[in-house]
Amino acid sequence: MNKMKPAILQGPSEPLGYLSDLEIGHRYRIGKTVIPLDSALEFANALDPLSFHNDPEAAKQSLFGGLIVSGLQSLSVVHALSVLGGFLVEDRVICGAGIDELRFIKPVRPDDVLDVTAEVIELKQPRPGRDYGVARLRYSVTGPTGDTVMTFIDNHVLKNKRG
């Protein structure tokens, strides 16, 4: 198995619908995932080679008191969970239009189970002549103690309806 591919421990409660199906305030359970130590080290060595990400001994002397997962990997794993787990379905999602208000609130440690939820906070309806719009979802990621470790708003460009 590819070490970089996240483990999906639990998939979504339901897939994200078409834009016309969504309602502001609707909450989704995206699922649960984990970032194993070997994956955290491989990612850090390749893409975020700071000692508190890739050197267990040096990390003990850091502000974090031990190894932590790269926030960029945590974000990537949440996206992978959304796609591979079946929340973001390709026949509805055209693309992403950006991430707003990304916050790494608490450190994620290797082998922490991450629980991901999302809430529809805004819907931008299609412009005349277009069959797609933007759904803004606020994602929240909690760690094994139930504390929030990361939040962000993802702007999903979605087809308006089946067709």
N, C-alpha and C positions, 0 to 999 in steps of 0.2 A: 504494500500500500504506500502511496505517496505520502511522505511525512508532512508535506505542506497542506494536504487536503484535510479539512476539519472533520472531526467526528460529529455526526448528528445524533444526539441522544434522544431527541424528541422533535418531531416536525410541527408544522403550523396547525392551528385550529381550523383554518380555512385559508384558501388562496386570496390574494388581493384581487378584487373585482375590476370590472371596467369602470371608467370614470363615472358614467351615468348610474352605476350601481352603488356608489359610495355615499356615505353620510358622515358629516362632520361629527366628531365625538365617538365614532365607532372604534373599538379597541380590538386588536388582534394579538393573539399569542403566536409569536413567530417560532418559538421552540427553544431547545437547549443544546448547547455545544460545549466542547472543552478544547483547550489548546495544550497538548502534551508537551512535556519538557523538550523532547527531541525536536519537535516542530518549532517551538519558541527559539531554541538555539540556532536551528538552521535558518529561520527567517532573520534573526538578529545578525548572524554572521554575514548573511548576504545583503541585507537591506537596511539595517539599523544597528551598526556595530558599536554600540555604547556598552561600557563594561557592566552596567547594571542590567543589561539584556543578555549578554553572552559570556560573562565570566563569573561563575558562582562564588568564587572566593573574593574577588574584588567587589562584587555586589553586596557582600556582607558589610563592607565598610561604607556603603553609599547611604544616602538619605533614606532609602527604602529598606535597608537592613537585610536584603536578600534579593535574589533574582526576580525581575518582573518581566512580563510579556510586553513587547512593543505595542504602544497604542495603535500604531498603524496596522499591526497584525490583528489586533482585537477588532478594529473596524473592518478589515478585510474578511475576517472569519464570520462576522455578523452578516456581511453581504453574501458570502458563500452559503451560509445557512439559509438565508432568504431565497436564494436561487435553487440550490441543490435540494433543499427541504421542500420546495414547492409553494412558497408564498408568492414569489415574483414569477409569474407564468408568462412565457415569451409571447403567447398569442394576445396578451393584453398590454404588456409593457413594451413601449417603443424604445425608451432609453432613460438614463438618469440625466437630470439637468443641474446637478450640484448638491452639495451637502452644506448646510448652514448650522451654525452654533454648535460645532463639535466640541465636546468637553470630555476630558479624561479626568474623572472625579476622584477615583481611588485606584490604586495599582491592581492590576490583574496578575496573579501568580500562575506559573505553569501548573496545569492540572486542575485549575479552578473550573467549576461548572458555571457556565454563563447562561442566564435565562433572559430571553429577549422578547419584548413586547413593543407594539407600535399603536399609535392613535392618529386617526385622520384629523388634522387641525385646519386645513384649508383646501378648497377645491377651486381651481381656476378653469372656468369653462372654456370650451373651444372658441376660437375666433371664427367669424363667419367664413364658411368654405373649408374649414378644417374639421377633421374627425378625431381630434385628440386635444387633450388639455393636461393640466398638471395637478397632481394630488400631492400635497405636502403632509408627510407623516412624521410625527415626533417619536423617535425610537428611544427606548430605555433599556439598559442592560444592567442586570443585577448579578452580583457574585454569590458565592456559596452561603454567606451570612444574610443575604437579602438586601444588602446595601447596594445602592446604585453606584456603578463603577464607570459608566459612560452614557452620555446622551448626545443626540444629534437630530437634526431635521433633514430628511431626505426628500428631494423633489423628484417625483416619479412622473415621467411623461407617459400617459396612458391613452389607449384607444378609448373613445367615448362610449361605444357600444359594440355589441356583436355585429359582425357583418363582414 
